[in-house]
Amino acid sequence: MTEAGMSDTDIHWMREALALAREAGATDEVPVGALVVKDGEVLGRGFNRPIGGHDPTAHAEVMAMRDAAQRLGNYRLVDCTLYVTLEPCVMCAGAIMLARIARVVFGAADAKTGACGSVVDLFAESRLNHHAQVQGGVLAEESAALLSSFFAARRSRTLTA
């Protein structure tokens, strides 16, 4: 474990998720990236695509889980870890539960739509039947900086247009 309580493994995979987030930003999508990992192998990759795909469900987490499910031939992603650069929203948390993801590791907290503790904590809701282990704050500053710079550039373009 590193001094901040983050494992080297979590940092490694979060760096890969950040690379995917940069791909999203390069296509003018909100820069969020995600990976589904099992036993040290990436099963699924995704980044935000709702704007370009005209699909409100095309969040990075959903795209990564779709990719992993196709690869495994099963919608259940048991014993997998989902790495995502931004705290999952309610929609994504629900999909994570339905997929039976074992662990969620996220970067930046989302004070507006976060469903892992920032606004609500669906994984702590005892009435729901699946509870993934959640670890937040892994490379949070880097994840937050990527989002901040994206939105600053977008505001700048809007002001000069």
N, C-alpha and C positions, 0 to 999 in steps of 0.2 A: 504494500500500500504506500502511496505517496503521503506527504505530510498533510495534505488537505483531506485525507481519507478516501481519495480516489485511487482505484487500482490501476496499474499500468495497462491492463487489458481494457478497462473502460476508457481510458484516455486514448489508447490506440484506435478503438472502434469509433469513438466520438470524432476523432480527427478525420476518419473516412466519411462519417456523416456530414461533417463540415464541408468536405470537398463536394459532396452531393448538393449541399445547400448553395454553394457557390455556383454550381451548374444551374440551379433554379434561378438565382439572381441574374445570371447571364442571359436568361431567356425572359427577363422582366417579370418573373414570378417572385413572390415573397420567398426569401432564401431560407428554406427549411429543408433539411435532408434527413433521411432515415435508413437504417439497416436492420435486417433481421439476421441474427447470428445464432448458430447452434453448434456446440462442440468446436469452437474456433473456426467455423466455416460460415462465410456469408451465404445465406440462402435467398435473400431478397434485398433489393435496393430501390430507393424511391426518393423523389423530391417533389416539391409542390408543383402542381400542374392545373389548378382549377381555372385559371384565366385562359391559357392557351387551349385547354381541352374542353372549355365550356362545361365544366363538371364540378359542382360544389363539393363533391366527395373526394376529389383528387388531391387530398392532403398527402404529405410525404409518408406518413405512417401507413395510410391505406395503400398507397402505391407499393411500398416495401412489403406489406403483408400480402397483397395480391401476387407480387412477384414470387415470394416464398411459397405461397400456397400452390401456385402453378407448378413450381419446381418440385414440390413434395407430392403433388397430386392429392392434397388433403387441405381442407380449410382449417383444420385444427393445427396450430403451431405450438404443440406441447414442448416444453423444455427449451423454448427459444427465448432469447433476449432481444428486445427492440431498443435500438439506440436512435434517439431523435434529438435534434439540436434545439427544439423548443418544446416546452411542456405541452403534452397532448390536450386537445379540446374535448368536450363532452362526446362529440361524434366519434373521435378517434379512440377515446377511452372505452366507449361501448364496443367498438370493433375489436380492440385489444382483448377485452373480456371474452367476446364471442369466439375469438381465435384461440383462447386459452394460453396466451403469451405468459410465460412464467415471471419475467422480469422486464421492467421498463427503466431505461437510463436516459435522462434528458439533460440538456444543457441549460438554457435560459428559462427562468420562470416566466409565466404569462399572466400578468395581473388582470388582464381583461377577459380571457377565456380559458384559463388553465383549469383542468379537471383533476389534477394530481396534488391539490393542496392550495393553490393560489386563490381560486374562486370557490371551487368545491373540491372534494376529494372522493371521487367515485370508488377508488380502490379501498377506501376505509369504510364504505357503506356496508354494514353487516347484512342487510337484507338482499344484497346481490350475491350471486352464487360463485363468482370467481374473483379472486383477489391477487393480482400480480404484486410482486415485490417492487417497490419504486425507489429509485435513487436519483435525486435531482442535483443540479449544480455542477455537473461534470463539464469542464471547460465553459462554464457559464459566461464569463466575461467575453471570450472569443465569439461565442454564439450570439450574445446580445450586441456586440459591436458590429457584427455582420448585418444584423437586422437594423440597427440604428443607422448605419451608413447607407443601407438600401433606401430606407424611408427618407433620409435627409436628401439623397440624390433625387428621389421622386418628387419631393416638395420643391426642390430647386428647379427642376424641369417645369413643374406646374407654374411656378412664379414667373419664369422667363418666357413661357409660351404665350 
